[in-house]
Amino acid sequence: MKLINMEIPQTLHKRIESCADHVFQGLIPNWVNHGFTETGYSLESLTLDWQPNPVGRVRLLTQCRQLYSLSHATKLGVISGYDAQISKLFNAIIELYFVDDRWIFSRNDDMNILDTQSDAYALAFVMLSFSHYFMLTQDERALTFIERTDQFLDQKMRHPNGGFYEAFPLNEQTVRRQNPHMHLLEGFVAAFEATQAEKYAARIIEICSLAEQYFVDPKTCTLREFFNADLSLDAKTGHLVEPGHHFEWAWLLHQTHRITGRKQDLELAKQLWQVATKYGMSANGGIANSIDGNTFQVVDADKRIWPITEYLKACCVVKLDEQERCGRLEDALEFLQTYYFIDHGRWIEYLDANNQSKGFPLPGTTGYHIFLGLAEVLKWRDS
């Protein structure tokens, strides 16, 4: 990780600073000013001029990603002055979304209950955000809810064929996905960091083993997305691969290795990185949304913003020659600044294959990706 006998190029240093300013002095303050309600919860979406953009639902997921970003950024010292907002948001999440002893998925724009399912993907972000909120505040209530959420997953949502169901109440017909498991892994890493409880280390090993045995195709070293109940590939969508998830897993597997010491995690991270950098990077910059895991051909050449932020995270941890690492980071940050970042902390959510904006509004879930991508770059720079 450390730069040995090599200074960070000045151009990269300047780019890191300007991107960090965009996020920590632009995006986060503007979202707090325009995206939060008096009650303390976050809106689901804003227009490009920071106005409310009702979409018919306000999800638990969105609240948790906001709580995570504000808590972690505050603990890192890259933002300050948001303690009251963080506390209000934490209280609002419990009050609005913990109903009848479990987490519900969403409320409508009037904040009446909309979808009462307990969604595995959303529960992963309860684990992540409450862990970071606890590490910031030492509020014991967060530990109680982390424990209750873990118990609910363990007792109500375990799948007999390994891993977890998509949602509770259980539906045997639903296509299974690797994605909730990836984020549960992220949540369990945070829960372990917050509590040092060995059961979370065991959960981490369990999900990493699922990735090795089922999620990653051994012939192509591609991370597959969609599965049948027995974790065999779904007939219609089992070929699809998202390079952004390769990078997300590559970074995560370096975090799990710190906890478990499993060398196979680093080996898998290396394989995922190699495939995604070879087949997922677009010739005109950025990262394609999806490729075919059997042929490596691009399926969806459009480019959401989150994959390049996950690429930044992976760039900071995978084993690379430092000159190559600096070059990759500078190219990615330049692409972010040129095509995604616009003034006052705003961003373009979605580019087409030719790097033109598709005109999407600002989702309340995306700041999480942008924040952590830049935070990891700062951590690498300062290491």
Number of C-alpha atoms within 10 A of each C-alpha: 15 11 16 7 6 9 12 12 12 9 9 18 15 12 17 20 12 14 20 21 16 21 24 19 16 16 21 22 17 17 21 17 10 15 21 19 12 8 11 20 25 26 23 24 23 20 15 17 11 17 13 17 17 15 12 14 20 26 23 27 24 24 27 27 23 26 29 25 23 29 27 21 20 19 16 13 9 16 17 13 9 13 14 9 18 23 16 15 23 22 15 17 21 15 10 17 21 17 12 8 10 17 24 24 24 25 19 15 16 11 12 12 17 17 15 18 16 24 23 23 20 26 28 24 26 28 30 26 29 27 28 27 26 19 20 18 14 13 13 10 14 22 20 11 18 25 13 15 19 23 12 18 22 14 9 15 21 15 16 10 10 15 22 23 26 26 20 19 13 16 10 12 8 13 17 23 23 24 18 22 23 20 22 28 28 22 27 27 24 21 27 19 16 20 14 13 11 11 13 21 19 14 19 23 19 14 21 23 16 16 20 16 12 18 25 21 17 11 8 14 19 27 27 26 22 22 21 16 18 13 19 13 22 19 10 9 14 19 20 23 26 24 29 27 25 31 29 25 27 29 25 23 28 22 19 21 16 11 18 13 12 15 11 14 24 21 14 21 23 20 16 23 27 17 20 26 15 11 19 26 20 18 8 10 18 25 28 27 25 22 22 19 24 14 10 19 13 20 15 15 21 22 26 22 24 21 25 27 27 25 28 26 25 27 26 24 20 19 13 12 10 18 14 11 19 21 13 16 21 20 16 20 23 18 17 21 17 11 18 20 21 14 10 16 18 22 24 20 20 21 21 16 18 12 18 14 17 14 13 14 20 24 15 21 18 18 22 20 19 24 20 19 23 24 21 20 22 17 11 16 18 9 9
